[in-house]
C-alpha cells in the first residue's frame, strides 16, 4: 500500500511504500523537471565492520569491506554495469559512506531501462578469487591517493581524535593491510547479510511515472527471507579520545578542523541537534559574525573558514574548519566565543535572521533533483519523514537554541591539524 506524505511548507508529496520483497521505496515526482535520479542503497557502511545474523555471534570483517564490495558489485560475468549505462546515456556511480552504500544514476531519457539496470546489477553479485584480487591494487592506489590528500587527512585525524571506539574513526576505504584480508567469501558473506531487501531502500526523484517504478520493482526486486542483521554495539565515552592530532604534509598553509563532541542520538532528537547547532554555529562563527571579522582582521583565518555539523548513523558533532598559521590560537578564541555567548546570549532578532538563512538554504535544495533524491535517502536511512528537516528548521525555537548553547561543552573538543613539512609560510 502506497502512503502519501505531504510537505506543507513546500507543497510537495512523497510516496512511500514497502515492496513485498522488503525494500522501502520513496518517490517524489517533480513537475517541470526533465531529469530523474534513482538511488538504490544498503544500510552497510564502513562503520559496520562486525555483525551478527539472526542472533548469532558477532563476526569481524576487515576495515574497508563495504567500499571493496561497492567496487566489485558493478562487475558481472558478461557485461559490467558501467557499460550498460553507457548504452542508455545515463550518468551512473556509487559511493560508500560511514553508514550506507549507494548506487545511483541520473538520466533525461530511458528511465525505465536505467532503473531495470540499477535494480538488476545491485542484486546480482559476481565475486571470484581472481576478480577480487584484481581489484586489490586499484583500491590500494585509491587509499594511497586519499592519504596524500591533506583535506581528507585533517578530517580523518579529527575522527580519530574525537572517537575512541566508534568505528567511524576508521578510514572508509580501510588500509592497504586491511584490504589484503578481503576475499570473495568475505564479500559474499557481507552481501548476503546487509544487502538483504529488508535492509535496503530505493529513492527516486524528478521526471518519472510512479506507476512505472512500482511495475519495475514488481518485476526486478527479488524476494528473500528477511534477516535480523545487527552491527556490533560499542560503548563510546562521552569525552574526546584526544585533545589534538597533528601530521605534517606539503600544504601552503596549515589546515585544521575542530570538533565539539556530542552524545549519539537518532530520530527527531538527532535532527534537532543538526538544525540547532547549525543555527548556533552560524550565529557564533558565520561569515558576518564578530568572531569571523575579528579573526580575519588579525590574519588568523581567511575565506576558507567555515562551520557546520557532521552527522550520520551513530555520530554527530558541530565543527569549525579552515586555514591558519596559528590554528591553536583560533581554537582558543572559538572556546572564548562560546563562553561569551553563554554569558550574553544572541538576541532573538539575530536568531531569527540566521534561522531564516538556514531554512532558506534547505528550501533551495528542493529545487535540485539530485538534492531531493539525497534527502529521500537520508530520510529512509534515519527513519524520519523526508520533510522532517524542513519542518524542524521552520519550527526552531529561540529558547531551545539557548538550551543547546548551554549544553555545549566547549572544552570537550579535538582539533586536527595538518602542518607544513617544512614549516615556512
Order of alpha helices (4+ residues) and beta strands (2+ residues): beta-beta-beta-beta-beta-beta-alpha-alpha-beta-beta-alpha-alpha-alpha-alpha-alpha-beta-alpha-beta-beta-beta-alpha-alpha-beta-beta-alpha-alpha-alpha-alpha-alpha-beta
